[in-house]
Amino acid sequence: MTRVLVVEDEPQLAALLQAHLARAGFEVYVARDGESALRTFEERAADLVVLDLMLPRLDGWAVTRRLRALAPVPIVMLTARDQEDDRIRGLELGADDYIAKPCSPREVEARIRAVLRRHRHDGRDVLEVDGLRIDFRTRQVTVDGTAVRLTPTEWRLLETLAGHPGQVFSRLQLIERVYGHLFEGFERTVDAHVKNLRQKIEHDPRHPRYVLTVYGVGYKFGGRTHGA
């Protein structure tokens, strides 16, 4: 059973989410502040965290950074802070989705399931192709044995493409995967991130082998892949 940790200091909302997600088949744990969230995560090893930002003792930004240092667990931020700068900051810290309050428990469940689907990576834990190695469990990337440091946005972009080799994603689809449905920027933002990603993982960024352009559509992951 998938274990979900709900970190929410509003008792009514926490109870509502706990009841709904339990009925939906999840094993649910609740924490009411940032410090107890970290303790509960270490004790229960949750598969996904739903995280409020405005928490007592330790706010959601700090909790996100600590969780990211502990494990590559998917994080869905749930907060009343709905400004674009807040959403981008959360996603750049490593959150996988961002939901603005108010929202329904059904929407939270749907977003959780979407994030979990994205983390399945066609059943692979590791993908290797022509010197590039991607470990989806640890979020580690190496090129010819050398570790590559990606930003959270670059990782989500690579994770999306490499998780489905050969599948073509439009720029809008990639924005939804990388930034969530609330992003209000331009689709061409993806091109800048692809350029930066290619600089880090491609042997020759001008003639890429991994992140391929599909003209008039978007991008796909190419190459002969091996997975485990």
PyMOL CGO cylinders between C-alpha atoms (Angstrom):
from pymol import cmd
from pymol.cgo import CYLINDER

trace = [
    CYLINDER, 0.00, 0.00, 0.00, 1.33, 3.45, -0.91, 0.3, 1, 1, 1, 1, 1, 1,
    CYLINDER, 1.33, 3.45, -0.91, 2.21, 5.50, 2.18, 0.3, 1, 1, 1, 1, 1, 1,
    CYLINDER, 2.21, 5.50, 2.18, 1.37, 9.20, 2.11, 0.3, 1, 1, 1, 1, 1, 1,
    CYLINDER, 1.37, 9.20, 2.11, 2.51, 11.70, 4.72, 0.3, 1, 1, 1, 1, 1, 1,
    CYLINDER, 2.51, 11.70, 4.72, 0.18, 14.72, 4.99, 0.3, 1, 1, 1, 1, 1, 1,
    CYLINDER, 0.18, 14.72, 4.99, 1.86, 17.71, 6.65, 0.3, 1, 1, 1, 1, 1, 1,
    CYLINDER, 1.86, 17.71, 6.65, -0.88, 20.20, 7.46, 0.3, 1, 1, 1, 1, 1, 1,
    CYLINDER, -0.88, 20.20, 7.46, -1.43, 22.37, 10.56, 0.3, 1, 1, 1, 1, 1, 1,
    CYLINDER, -1.43, 22.37, 10.56, -5.16, 23.02, 9.94, 0.3, 1, 1, 1, 1, 1, 1,
    CYLINDER, -5.16, 23.02, 9.94, -6.85, 20.18, 11.90, 0.3, 1, 1, 1, 1, 1, 1,
    CYLINDER, -6.85, 20.18, 11.90, -10.04, 20.09, 9.82, 0.3, 1, 1, 1, 1, 1, 1,
    CYLINDER, -10.04, 20.09, 9.82, -8.23, 19.99, 6.49, 0.3, 1, 1, 1, 1, 1, 1,
    CYLINDER, -8.23, 19.99, 6.49, -5.75, 17.41, 7.77, 0.3, 1, 1, 1, 1, 1, 1,
    CYLINDER, -5.75, 17.41, 7.77, -8.59, 15.17, 8.96, 0.3, 1, 1, 1, 1, 1, 1,
    CYLINDER, -8.59, 15.17, 8.96, -10.49, 15.62, 5.69, 0.3, 1, 1, 1, 1, 1, 1,
    CYLINDER, -10.49, 15.62, 5.69, -7.46, 14.67, 3.58, 0.3, 1, 1, 1, 1, 1, 1,
    CYLINDER, -7.46, 14.67, 3.58, -6.59, 11.75, 5.84, 0.3, 1, 1, 1, 1, 1, 1,
    CYLINDER, -6.59, 11.75, 5.84, -10.11, 10.31, 5.62, 0.3, 1, 1, 1, 1, 1, 1,
    CYLINDER, -10.11, 10.31, 5.62, -10.41, 10.78, 1.85, 0.3, 1, 1, 1, 1, 1, 1,
    CYLINDER, -10.41, 10.78, 1.85, -6.98, 9.38, 1.00, 0.3, 1, 1, 1, 1, 1, 1,
    CYLINDER, -6.98, 9.38, 1.00, -7.50, 6.40, 3.33, 0.3, 1, 1, 1, 1, 1, 1,
    CYLINDER, -7.50, 6.40, 3.33, -10.79, 5.62, 1.55, 0.3, 1, 1, 1, 1, 1, 1,
    CYLINDER, -10.79, 5.62, 1.55, -8.91, 5.90, -1.76, 0.3, 1, 1, 1, 1, 1, 1,
    CYLINDER, -8.91, 5.90, -1.76, -6.56, 3.11, -0.67, 0.3, 1, 1, 1, 1, 1, 1,
    CYLINDER, -6.56, 3.11, -0.67, -3.55, 4.99, 0.70, 0.3, 1, 1, 1, 1, 1, 1,
    CYLINDER, -3.55, 4.99, 0.70, -1.88, 4.43, 4.06, 0.3, 1, 1, 1, 1, 1, 1,
    CYLINDER, -1.88, 4.43, 4.06, -1.93, 7.94, 5.53, 0.3, 1, 1, 1, 1, 1, 1,
    CYLINDER, -1.93, 7.94, 5.53, 0.12, 9.59, 8.28, 0.3, 1, 1, 1, 1, 1, 1,
    CYLINDER, 0.12, 9.59, 8.28, -0.43, 13.16, 9.48, 0.3, 1, 1, 1, 1, 1, 1,
    CYLINDER, -0.43, 13.16, 9.48, 2.04, 15.65, 10.94, 0.3, 1, 1, 1, 1, 1, 1,
    CYLINDER, 2.04, 15.65, 10.94, 1.01, 19.10, 12.21, 0.3, 1, 1, 1, 1, 1, 1,
    CYLINDER, 1.01, 19.10, 12.21, 4.36, 20.94, 12.13, 0.3, 1, 1, 1, 1, 1, 1,
    CYLINDER, 4.36, 20.94, 12.13, 7.66, 20.83, 10.28, 0.3, 1, 1, 1, 1, 1, 1,
    CYLINDER, 7.66, 20.83, 10.28, 9.72, 19.10, 12.93, 0.3, 1, 1, 1, 1, 1, 1,
    CYLINDER, 9.72, 19.10, 12.93, 7.21, 16.29, 13.48, 0.3, 1, 1, 1, 1, 1, 1,
    CYLINDER, 7.21, 16.29, 13.48, 6.95, 15.93, 9.69, 0.3, 1, 1, 1, 1, 1, 1,
    CYLINDER, 6.95, 15.93, 9.69, 10.66, 15.08, 9.47, 0.3, 1, 1, 1, 1, 1, 1,
    CYLINDER, 10.66, 15.08, 9.47, 10.45, 12.66, 12.41, 0.3, 1, 1, 1, 1, 1, 1,
    CYLINDER, 10.45, 12.66, 12.41, 7.40, 10.92, 10.92, 0.3, 1, 1, 1, 1, 1, 1,
    CYLINDER, 7.40, 10.92, 10.92, 9.03, 10.68, 7.52, 0.3, 1, 1, 1, 1, 1, 1,
    CYLINDER, 9.03, 10.68, 7.52, 12.13, 9.01, 8.95, 0.3, 1, 1, 1, 1, 1, 1,
    CYLINDER, 12.13, 9.01, 8.95, 10.01, 6.61, 11.03, 0.3, 1, 1, 1, 1, 1, 1,
    CYLINDER, 10.01, 6.61, 11.03, 7.46, 5.68, 8.35, 0.3, 1, 1, 1, 1, 1, 1,
    CYLINDER, 7.46, 5.68, 8.35, 9.45, 6.08, 5.09, 0.3, 1, 1, 1, 1, 1, 1,
    CYLINDER, 9.45, 6.08, 5.09, 6.55, 7.64, 3.22, 0.3, 1, 1, 1, 1, 1, 1,
    CYLINDER, 6.55, 7.64, 3.22, 6.29, 7.13, -0.54, 0.3, 1, 1, 1, 1, 1, 1,
    CYLINDER, 6.29, 7.13, -0.54, 4.97, 10.68, -1.09, 0.3, 1, 1, 1, 1, 1, 1,
    CYLINDER, 4.97, 10.68, -1.09, 4.62, 13.82, 1.01, 0.3, 1, 1, 1, 1, 1, 1,
    CYLINDER, 4.62, 13.82, 1.01, 1.76, 16.36, 0.80, 0.3, 1, 1, 1, 1, 1, 1,
    CYLINDER, 1.76, 16.36, 0.80, 3.28, 19.47, 2.35, 0.3, 1, 1, 1, 1, 1, 1,
    CYLINDER, 3.28, 19.47, 2.35, 1.79, 22.75, 3.56, 0.3, 1, 1, 1, 1, 1, 1,
    CYLINDER, 1.79, 22.75, 3.56, 4.23, 25.67, 3.48, 0.3, 1, 1, 1, 1, 1, 1,
    CYLINDER, 4.23, 25.67, 3.48, 3.12, 27.82, 6.41, 0.3, 1, 1, 1, 1, 1, 1,
    CYLINDER, 3.12, 27.82, 6.41, 3.88, 25.43, 9.26, 0.3, 1, 1, 1, 1, 1, 1,
    CYLINDER, 3.88, 25.43, 9.26, 4.83, 26.04, 12.88, 0.3, 1, 1, 1, 1, 1, 1,
    CYLINDER, 4.83, 26.04, 12.88, 8.37, 25.31, 14.16, 0.3, 1, 1, 1, 1, 1, 1,
    CYLINDER, 8.37, 25.31, 14.16, 9.84, 24.63, 10.71, 0.3, 1, 1, 1, 1, 1, 1,
    CYLINDER, 9.84, 24.63, 10.71, 8.26, 26.03, 7.56, 0.3, 1, 1, 1, 1, 1, 1,
    CYLINDER, 8.26, 26.03, 7.56, 7.59, 24.07, 4.39, 0.3, 1, 1, 1, 1, 1, 1,
    CYLINDER, 7.59, 24.07, 4.39, 10.56, 25.53, 2.52, 0.3, 1, 1, 1, 1, 1, 1,
    CYLINDER, 10.56, 25.53, 2.52, 12.96, 24.22, 5.17, 0.3, 1, 1, 1, 1, 1, 1,
    CYLINDER, 12.96, 24.22, 5.17, 11.15, 20.88, 5.34, 0.3, 1, 1, 1, 1, 1, 1,
    CYLINDER, 11.15, 20.88, 5.34, 11.48, 20.51, 1.57, 0.3, 1, 1, 1, 1, 1, 1,
    CYLINDER, 11.48, 20.51, 1.57, 15.22, 21.12, 1.70, 0.3, 1, 1, 1, 1, 1, 1,
    CYLINDER, 15.22, 21.12, 1.70, 15.64, 18.60, 4.54, 0.3, 1, 1, 1, 1, 1, 1,
    CYLINDER, 15.64, 18.60, 4.54, 13.52, 15.98, 2.78, 0.3, 1, 1, 1, 1, 1, 1,
    CYLINDER, 13.52, 15.98, 2.78, 15.49, 16.43, -0.42, 0.3, 1, 1, 1, 1, 1, 1,
    CYLINDER, 15.49, 16.43, -0.42, 18.69, 15.77, 1.54, 0.3, 1, 1, 1, 1, 1, 1,
    CYLINDER, 18.69, 15.77, 1.54, 17.19, 12.62, 3.04, 0.3, 1, 1, 1, 1, 1, 1,
    CYLINDER, 17.19, 12.62, 3.04, 15.56, 10.91, 0.06, 0.3, 1, 1, 1, 1, 1, 1,
    CYLINDER, 15.56, 10.91, 0.06, 14.20, 11.46, -3.46, 0.3, 1, 1, 1, 1, 1, 1,
    CYLINDER, 14.20, 11.46, -3.46, 10.62, 11.25, -2.19, 0.3, 1, 1, 1, 1, 1, 1,
    CYLINDER, 10.62, 11.25, -2.19, 7.96, 12.97, -4.35, 0.3, 1, 1, 1, 1, 1, 1,
    CYLINDER, 7.96, 12.97, -4.35, 6.61, 16.15, -2.73, 0.3, 1, 1, 1, 1, 1, 1,
    CYLINDER, 6.61, 16.15, -2.73, 3.26, 17.80, -3.49, 0.3, 1, 1, 1, 1, 1, 1,
    CYLINDER, 3.26, 17.80, -3.49, 3.04, 21.28, -2.00, 0.3, 1, 1, 1, 1, 1, 1,
    CYLINDER, 3.04, 21.28, -2.00, -0.40, 22.33, -0.77, 0.3, 1, 1, 1, 1, 1, 1,
    CYLINDER, -0.40, 22.33, -0.77, -0.61, 25.95, 0.29, 0.3, 1, 1, 1, 1, 1, 1,
    CYLINDER, -0.61, 25.95, 0.29, -2.53, 29.23, 0.32, 0.3, 1, 1, 1, 1, 1, 1,
    CYLINDER, -2.53, 29.23, 0.32, 0.56, 30.95, -1.10, 0.3, 1, 1, 1, 1, 1, 1,
    CYLINDER, 0.56, 30.95, -1.10, -0.51, 30.98, -4.73, 0.3, 1, 1, 1, 1, 1, 1,
    CYLINDER, -0.51, 30.98, -4.73, 1.73, 33.65, -6.27, 0.3, 1, 1, 1, 1, 1, 1,
    CYLINDER, 1.73, 33.65, -6.27, 3.77, 32.56, -9.27, 0.3, 1, 1, 1, 1, 1, 1,
    CYLINDER, 3.77, 32.56, -9.27, 7.03, 33.37, -7.47, 0.3, 1, 1, 1, 1, 1, 1,
    CYLINDER, 7.03, 33.37, -7.47, 6.01, 31.02, -4.63, 0.3, 1, 1, 1, 1, 1, 1,
    CYLINDER, 6.01, 31.02, -4.63, 5.14, 28.24, -7.06, 0.3, 1, 1, 1, 1, 1, 1,
    CYLINDER, 5.14, 28.24, -7.06, 8.40, 28.59, -8.96, 0.3, 1, 1, 1, 1, 1, 1,
    CYLINDER, 8.40, 28.59, -8.96, 10.38, 28.72, -5.71, 0.3, 1, 1, 1, 1, 1, 1,
    CYLINDER, 10.38, 28.72, -5.71, 8.71, 25.52, -4.52, 0.3, 1, 1, 1, 1, 1, 1,
    CYLINDER, 8.71, 25.52, -4.52, 9.33, 23.69, -7.76, 0.3, 1, 1, 1, 1, 1, 1,
    CYLINDER, 9.33, 23.69, -7.76, 12.93, 24.91, -7.92, 0.3, 1, 1, 1, 1, 1, 1,
    CYLINDER, 12.93, 24.91, -7.92, 13.45, 23.54, -4.41, 0.3, 1, 1, 1, 1, 1, 1,
    CYLINDER, 13.45, 23.54, -4.41, 12.42, 20.14, -5.69, 0.3, 1, 1, 1, 1, 1, 1,
    CYLINDER, 12.42, 20.14, -5.69, 8.65, 19.86, -5.24, 0.3, 1, 1, 1, 1, 1, 1,
    CYLINDER, 8.65, 19.86, -5.24, 6.95, 17.68, -7.86, 0.3, 1, 1, 1, 1, 1, 1,
    CYLINDER, 6.95, 17.68, -7.86, 3.63, 19.55, -7.92, 0.3, 1, 1, 1, 1, 1, 1,
    CYLINDER, 3.63, 19.55, -7.92, 2.07, 22.61, -6.36, 0.3, 1, 1, 1, 1, 1, 1,
    CYLINDER, 2.07, 22.61, -6.36, -1.61, 22.89, -5.40, 0.3, 1, 1, 1, 1, 1, 1,
    CYLINDER, -1.61, 22.89, -5.40, -3.15, 26.21, -4.35, 0.3, 1, 1, 1, 1, 1, 1,
    CYLINDER, -3.15, 26.21, -4.35, -5.77, 26.27, -1.59, 0.3, 1, 1, 1, 1, 1, 1,
    CYLINDER, -5.77, 26.27, -1.59, -8.69, 26.03, -1.55, 0.3, 1, 1, 1, 1, 1, 1,
    CYLINDER, -8.69, 26.03, -1.55, -8.84, 22.69, -3.28, 0.3, 1, 1, 1, 1, 1, 1,
    CYLINDER, -8.84, 22.69, -3.28, -10.89, 19.52, -2.98, 0.3, 1, 1, 1, 1, 1, 1,
    CYLINDER, -10.89, 19.52, -2.98, -9.62, 16.21, -1.57, 0.3, 1, 1, 1, 1, 1, 1,
    CYLINDER, -9.62, 16.21, -1.57, -10.43, 14.67, -4.96, 0.3, 1, 1, 1, 1, 1, 1,
    CYLINDER, -10.43, 14.67, -4.96, -8.04, 17.09, -6.69, 0.3, 1, 1, 1, 1, 1, 1,
    CYLINDER, -8.04, 17.09, -6.69, -5.32, 16.31, -4.16, 0.3, 1, 1, 1, 1, 1, 1,
    CYLINDER, -5.32, 16.31, -4.16, -5.83, 12.58, -4.76, 0.3, 1, 1, 1, 1, 1, 1,
    CYLINDER, -5.83, 12.58, -4.76, -5.69, 13.10, -8.55, 0.3, 1, 1, 1, 1, 1, 1,
    CYLINDER, -5.69, 13.10, -8.55, -2.45, 15.11, -8.27, 0.3, 1, 1, 1, 1, 1, 1,
    CYLINDER, -2.45, 15.11, -8.27, -0.92, 12.45, -6.00, 0.3, 1, 1, 1, 1, 1, 1,
    CYLINDER, -0.92, 12.45, -6.00, -1.73, 9.70, -8.48, 0.3, 1, 1, 1, 1, 1, 1,
    CYLINDER, -1.73, 9.70, -8.48, -0.31, 11.77, -11.37, 0.3, 1, 1, 1, 1, 1, 1,
    CYLINDER, -0.31, 11.77, -11.37, 2.96, 12.37, -9.52, 0.3, 1, 1, 1, 1, 1, 1,
    CYLINDER, 2.96, 12.37, -9.52, 3.24, 8.69, -8.59, 0.3, 1, 1, 1, 1, 1, 1,
    CYLINDER, 3.24, 8.69, -8.59, 2.66, 7.70, -12.25, 0.3, 1, 1, 1, 1, 1, 1,
    CYLINDER, 2.66, 7.70, -12.25, 5.47, 10.00, -13.31, 0.3, 1, 1, 1, 1, 1, 1,
    CYLINDER, 5.47, 10.00, -13.31, 7.81, 8.34, -10.83, 0.3, 1, 1, 1, 1, 1, 1,
    CYLINDER, 7.81, 8.34, -10.83, 7.25, 4.83, -12.22, 0.3, 1, 1, 1, 1, 1, 1,
    CYLINDER, 7.25, 4.83, -12.22, 9.54, 5.43, -15.21, 0.3, 1, 1, 1, 1, 1, 1,
    CYLINDER, 9.54, 5.43, -15.21, 8.15, 2.56, -17.30, 0.3, 1, 1, 1, 1, 1, 1,
    CYLINDER, 8.15, 2.56, -17.30, 9.02, 0.16, -14.46, 0.3, 1, 1, 1, 1, 1, 1,
    CYLINDER, 9.02, 0.16, -14.46, 12.74, 1.04, -14.45, 0.3, 1, 1, 1, 1, 1, 1,
    CYLINDER, 12.74, 1.04, -14.45, 14.84, 2.06, -11.47, 0.3, 1, 1, 1, 1, 1, 1,
    CYLINDER, 14.84, 2.06, -11.47, 17.93, 2.74, -13.58, 0.3, 1, 1, 1, 1, 1, 1,
    CYLINDER, 17.93, 2.74, -13.58, 18.32, 3.67, -17.25, 0.3, 1, 1, 1, 1, 1, 1,
    CYLINDER, 18.32, 3.67, -17.25, 21.61, 3.47, -19.13, 0.3, 1, 1, 1, 1, 1, 1,
    CYLINDER, 21.61, 3.47, -19.13, 22.29, 4.63, -22.66, 0.3, 1, 1, 1, 1, 1, 1,
    CYLINDER, 22.29, 4.63, -22.66, 25.63, 5.28, -24.38, 0.3, 1, 1, 1, 1, 1, 1,
    CYLINDER, 25.63, 5.28, -24.38, 27.52, 6.44, -21.27, 0.3, 1, 1, 1, 1, 1, 1,
    CYLINDER, 27.52, 6.44, -21.27, 24.58, 8.22, -19.66, 0.3, 1, 1, 1, 1, 1, 1,
    CYLINDER, 24.58, 8.22, -19.66, 23.27, 6.59, -16.48, 0.3, 1, 1, 1, 1, 1, 1,
    CYLINDER, 23.27, 6.59, -16.48, 20.12, 7.79, -14.70, 0.3, 1, 1, 1, 1, 1, 1,
    CYLINDER, 20.12, 7.79, -14.70, 19.16, 6.38, -11.31, 0.3, 1, 1, 1, 1, 1, 1,
    CYLINDER, 19.16, 6.38, -11.31, 15.51, 7.30, -10.76, 0.3, 1, 1, 1, 1, 1, 1,
    CYLINDER, 15.51, 7.30, -10.76, 15.55, 6.15, -7.13, 0.3, 1, 1, 1, 1, 1, 1,
    CYLINDER, 15.55, 6.15, -7.13, 18.43, 8.35, -6.01, 0.3, 1, 1, 1, 1, 1, 1,
    CYLINDER, 18.43, 8.35, -6.01, 18.07, 11.06, -8.68, 0.3, 1, 1, 1, 1, 1, 1,
    CYLINDER, 18.07, 11.06, -8.68, 21.73, 10.63, -9.57, 0.3, 1, 1, 1, 1, 1, 1,
    CYLINDER, 21.73, 10.63, -9.57, 22.98, 11.18, -13.11, 0.3, 1, 1, 1, 1, 1, 1,
    CYLINDER, 22.98, 11.18, -13.11, 26.42, 10.27, -14.45, 0.3, 1, 1, 1, 1, 1, 1,
    CYLINDER, 26.42, 10.27, -14.45, 28.04, 10.73, -17.85, 0.3, 1, 1, 1, 1, 1, 1,
    CYLINDER, 28.04, 10.73, -17.85, 30.88, 8.31, -18.57, 0.3, 1, 1, 1, 1, 1, 1,
    CYLINDER, 30.88, 8.31, -18.57, 31.11, 7.66, -14.83, 0.3, 1, 1, 1, 1, 1, 1,
    CYLINDER, 31.11, 7.66, -14.83, 31.28, 11.34, -13.84, 0.3, 1, 1, 1, 1, 1, 1,
    CYLINDER, 31.28, 11.34, -13.84, 28.50, 12.69, -11.64, 0.3, 1, 1, 1, 1, 1, 1,
    CYLINDER, 28.50, 12.69, -11.64, 26.40, 15.47, -13.16, 0.3, 1, 1, 1, 1, 1, 1,
    CYLINDER, 26.40, 15.47, -13.16, 24.68, 18.01, -10.94, 0.3, 1, 1, 1, 1, 1, 1,
    CYLINDER, 24.68, 18.01, -10.94, 21.25, 19.02, -12.25, 0.3, 1, 1, 1, 1, 1, 1,
    CYLINDER, 21.25, 19.02, -12.25, 18.89, 21.67, -10.94, 0.3, 1, 1, 1, 1, 1, 1,
    CYLINDER, 18.89, 21.67, -10.94, 15.48, 20.40, -9.75, 0.3, 1, 1, 1, 1, 1, 1,
    CYLINDER, 15.48, 20.40, -9.75, 13.91, 21.71, -12.97, 0.3, 1, 1, 1, 1, 1, 1,
    CYLINDER, 13.91, 21.71, -12.97, 16.53, 20.01, -15.16, 0.3, 1, 1, 1, 1, 1, 1,
    CYLINDER, 16.53, 20.01, -15.16, 16.03, 16.77, -13.22, 0.3, 1, 1, 1, 1, 1, 1,
    CYLINDER, 16.03, 16.77, -13.22, 12.25, 16.80, -13.67, 0.3, 1, 1, 1, 1, 1, 1,
    CYLINDER, 12.25, 16.80, -13.67, 12.69, 17.49, -17.38, 0.3, 1, 1, 1, 1, 1, 1,
    CYLINDER, 12.69, 17.49, -17.38, 15.17, 14.62, -17.80, 0.3, 1, 1, 1, 1, 1, 1,
    CYLINDER, 15.17, 14.62, -17.80, 13.09, 12.34, -15.58, 0.3, 1, 1, 1, 1, 1, 1,
    CYLINDER, 13.09, 12.34, -15.58, 10.00, 12.97, -17.70, 0.3, 1, 1, 1, 1, 1, 1,
    CYLINDER, 10.00, 12.97, -17.70, 11.72, 12.37, -21.03, 0.3, 1, 1, 1, 1, 1, 1,
    CYLINDER, 11.72, 12.37, -21.03, 13.96, 9.47, -19.98, 0.3, 1, 1, 1, 1, 1, 1,
    CYLINDER, 13.96, 9.47, -19.98, 11.12, 7.87, -18.05, 0.3, 1, 1, 1, 1, 1, 1,
    CYLINDER, 11.12, 7.87, -18.05, 9.35, 7.34, -21.38, 0.3, 1, 1, 1, 1, 1, 1,
    CYLINDER, 9.35, 7.34, -21.38, 12.01, 6.82, -24.07, 0.3, 1, 1, 1, 1, 1, 1,
    CYLINDER, 12.01, 6.82, -24.07, 10.79, 7.53, -27.57, 0.3, 1, 1, 1, 1, 1, 1,
    CYLINDER, 10.79, 7.53, -27.57, 7.60, 9.24, -26.43, 0.3, 1, 1, 1, 1, 1, 1,
    CYLINDER, 7.60, 9.24, -26.43, 7.20, 12.72, -27.87, 0.3, 1, 1, 1, 1, 1, 1,
    CYLINDER, 7.20, 12.72, -27.87, 6.23, 15.47, -25.40, 0.3, 1, 1, 1, 1, 1, 1,
    CYLINDER, 6.23, 15.47, -25.40, 4.97, 18.86, -26.53, 0.3, 1, 1, 1, 1, 1, 1,
    CYLINDER, 4.97, 18.86, -26.53, 6.37, 21.93, -24.79, 0.3, 1, 1, 1, 1, 1, 1,
    CYLINDER, 6.37, 21.93, -24.79, 3.05, 22.42, -23.02, 0.3, 1, 1, 1, 1, 1, 1,
    CYLINDER, 3.05, 22.42, -23.02, 3.10, 18.84, -21.75, 0.3, 1, 1, 1, 1, 1, 1,
    CYLINDER, 3.10, 18.84, -21.75, 6.63, 19.31, -20.47, 0.3, 1, 1, 1, 1, 1, 1,
    CYLINDER, 6.63, 19.31, -20.47, 5.67, 22.55, -18.69, 0.3, 1, 1, 1, 1, 1, 1,
    CYLINDER, 5.67, 22.55, -18.69, 2.80, 20.74, -16.97, 0.3, 1, 1, 1, 1, 1, 1,
    CYLINDER, 2.80, 20.74, -16.97, 5.16, 17.94, -15.90, 0.3, 1, 1, 1, 1, 1, 1,
    CYLINDER, 5.16, 17.94, -15.90, 7.93, 20.28, -14.78, 0.3, 1, 1, 1, 1, 1, 1,
    CYLINDER, 7.93, 20.28, -14.78, 6.03, 23.26, -13.35, 0.3, 1, 1, 1, 1, 1, 1,
    CYLINDER, 6.03, 23.26, -13.35, 2.50, 21.95, -12.83, 0.3, 1, 1, 1, 1, 1, 1,
    CYLINDER, 2.50, 21.95, -12.83, -0.79, 23.22, -14.22, 0.3, 1, 1, 1, 1, 1, 1,
    CYLINDER, -0.79, 23.22, -14.22, -0.56, 26.69, -12.63, 0.3, 1, 1, 1, 1, 1, 1,
    CYLINDER, -0.56, 26.69, -12.63, 2.48, 27.90, -14.56, 0.3, 1, 1, 1, 1, 1, 1,
    CYLINDER, 2.48, 27.90, -14.56, 1.74, 31.15, -16.39, 0.3, 1, 1, 1, 1, 1, 1,
    CYLINDER, 1.74, 31.15, -16.39, 4.97, 31.60, -18.33, 0.3, 1, 1, 1, 1, 1, 1,
    CYLINDER, 4.97, 31.60, -18.33, 5.84, 30.90, -21.93, 0.3, 1, 1, 1, 1, 1, 1,
    CYLINDER, 5.84, 30.90, -21.93, 6.13, 27.46, -23.55, 0.3, 1, 1, 1, 1, 1, 1,
    CYLINDER, 6.13, 27.46, -23.55, 9.54, 28.48, -24.93, 0.3, 1, 1, 1, 1, 1, 1,
    CYLINDER, 9.54, 28.48, -24.93, 10.80, 28.44, -21.33, 0.3, 1, 1, 1, 1, 1, 1,
    CYLINDER, 10.80, 28.44, -21.33, 11.28, 24.71, -21.93, 0.3, 1, 1, 1, 1, 1, 1,
    CYLINDER, 11.28, 24.71, -21.93, 13.82, 25.42, -24.69, 0.3, 1, 1, 1, 1, 1, 1,
    CYLINDER, 13.82, 25.42, -24.69, 16.09, 27.27, -22.26, 0.3, 1, 1, 1, 1, 1, 1,
    CYLINDER, 16.09, 27.27, -22.26, 16.03, 24.37, -19.80, 0.3, 1, 1, 1, 1, 1, 1,
    CYLINDER, 16.03, 24.37, -19.80, 16.66, 21.84, -22.58, 0.3, 1, 1, 1, 1, 1, 1,
    CYLINDER, 16.66, 21.84, -22.58, 19.67, 23.87, -23.71, 0.3, 1, 1, 1, 1, 1, 1,
    CYLINDER, 19.67, 23.87, -23.71, 21.10, 23.87, -20.18, 0.3, 1, 1, 1, 1, 1, 1,
    CYLINDER, 21.10, 23.87, -20.18, 20.38, 20.16, -19.75, 0.3, 1, 1, 1, 1, 1, 1,
    CYLINDER, 20.38, 20.16, -19.75, 22.12, 19.31, -23.01, 0.3, 1, 1, 1, 1, 1, 1,
    CYLINDER, 22.12, 19.31, -23.01, 25.18, 21.29, -21.91, 0.3, 1, 1, 1, 1, 1, 1,
    CYLINDER, 25.18, 21.29, -21.91, 25.44, 18.98, -18.91, 0.3, 1, 1, 1, 1, 1, 1,
    CYLINDER, 25.44, 18.98, -18.91, 24.64, 15.53, -20.30, 0.3, 1, 1, 1, 1, 1, 1,
    CYLINDER, 24.64, 15.53, -20.30, 25.36, 15.55, -24.03, 0.3, 1, 1, 1, 1, 1, 1,
    CYLINDER, 25.36, 15.55, -24.03, 28.83, 14.83, -25.41, 0.3, 1, 1, 1, 1, 1, 1,
    CYLINDER, 28.83, 14.83, -25.41, 28.14, 17.36, -28.19, 0.3, 1, 1, 1, 1, 1, 1,
    CYLINDER, 28.14, 17.36, -28.19, 25.19, 19.63, -27.28, 0.3, 1, 1, 1, 1, 1, 1,
    CYLINDER, 25.19, 19.63, -27.28, 24.96, 20.85, -30.90, 0.3, 1, 1, 1, 1, 1, 1,
    CYLINDER, 24.96, 20.85, -30.90, 24.32, 17.29, -32.04, 0.3, 1, 1, 1, 1, 1, 1,
    CYLINDER, 24.32, 17.29, -32.04, 22.42, 15.74, -29.12, 0.3, 1, 1, 1, 1, 1, 1,
    CYLINDER, 22.42, 15.74, -29.12, 21.92, 11.99, -28.76, 0.3, 1, 1, 1, 1, 1, 1,
    CYLINDER, 21.92, 11.99, -28.76, 19.71, 11.87, -25.66, 0.3, 1, 1, 1, 1, 1, 1,
    CYLINDER, 19.71, 11.87, -25.66, 17.34, 14.84, -25.64, 0.3, 1, 1, 1, 1, 1, 1,
    CYLINDER, 17.34, 14.84, -25.64, 16.13, 15.11, -29.22, 0.3, 1, 1, 1, 1, 1, 1,
    CYLINDER, 16.13, 15.11, -29.22, 14.11, 17.88, -30.84, 0.3, 1, 1, 1, 1, 1, 1,
    CYLINDER, 14.11, 17.88, -30.84, 10.95, 16.82, -32.68, 0.3, 1, 1, 1, 1, 1, 1,
    CYLINDER, 10.95, 16.82, -32.68, 10.47, 19.79, -34.98, 0.3, 1, 1, 1, 1, 1, 1,
    CYLINDER, 10.47, 19.79, -34.98, 7.11, 21.46, -34.75, 0.3, 1, 1, 1, 1, 1, 1,
    CYLINDER, 7.11, 21.46, -34.75, 6.12, 19.36, -31.74, 0.3, 1, 1, 1, 1, 1, 1,
    CYLINDER, 6.12, 19.36, -31.74, 8.56, 19.26, -28.81, 0.3, 1, 1, 1, 1, 1, 1,
    CYLINDER, 8.56, 19.26, -28.81, 11.14, 16.81, -27.48, 0.3, 1, 1, 1, 1, 1, 1,
    CYLINDER, 11.14, 16.81, -27.48, 11.76, 13.11, -26.88, 0.3, 1, 1, 1, 1, 1, 1,
    CYLINDER, 11.76, 13.11, -26.88, 14.43, 10.92, -25.31, 0.3, 1, 1, 1, 1, 1, 1,
    CYLINDER, 14.43, 10.92, -25.31, 16.43, 8.95, -27.85, 0.3, 1, 1, 1, 1, 1, 1,
    CYLINDER, 16.43, 8.95, -27.85, 19.18, 6.37, -27.98, 0.3, 1, 1, 1, 1, 1, 1,
    CYLINDER, 19.18, 6.37, -27.98, 19.39, 2.66, -27.31, 0.3, 1, 1, 1, 1, 1, 1,
    CYLINDER, 19.39, 2.66, -27.31, 18.38, 2.23, -23.68, 0.3, 1, 1, 1, 1, 1, 1,
    CYLINDER, 18.38, 2.23, -23.68, 19.09, -0.43, -21.08, 0.3, 1, 1, 1, 1, 1, 1,
    CYLINDER, 19.09, -0.43, -21.08, 17.17, -0.51, -17.83, 0.3, 1, 1, 1, 1, 1, 1,
    CYLINDER, 17.17, -0.51, -17.83, 16.94, -2.38, -14.56, 0.3, 1, 1, 1, 1, 1, 1,
]
cmd.load_cgo(trace, "trace")
